[in-house]
């Protein structure tokens, strides 16, 4: 069988929220990880996003106002595949 492990970093730079670029949110980064195990007939996998539970703000448009929302925290996803 196979075991596959991966780690990645996703980053965003400082961004202005609205025109005329008066308000902004700071840059950020998150660490993600993934592991999977494959055998003949089945496969298991798990992935975690925002592994370190980093808190940051994401801007979103709302009637041309300076609005932000908290980004998604740590999230876990597991998969299982059985072939027959």
Beta strands, then each sheet from edge to edge (+ up, - down):
strand 1: 2-12
strand 2: 15-16
strand 3: 24-25
strand 4: 28-39
strand 5: 42-49
strand 6: 57-59
strand 7: 68-70
strand 8: 75-82
sheet 1: 1+ 4- 5+ 8-
sheet 2: 2+ 3-
sheet 3: 6+ 7-
end
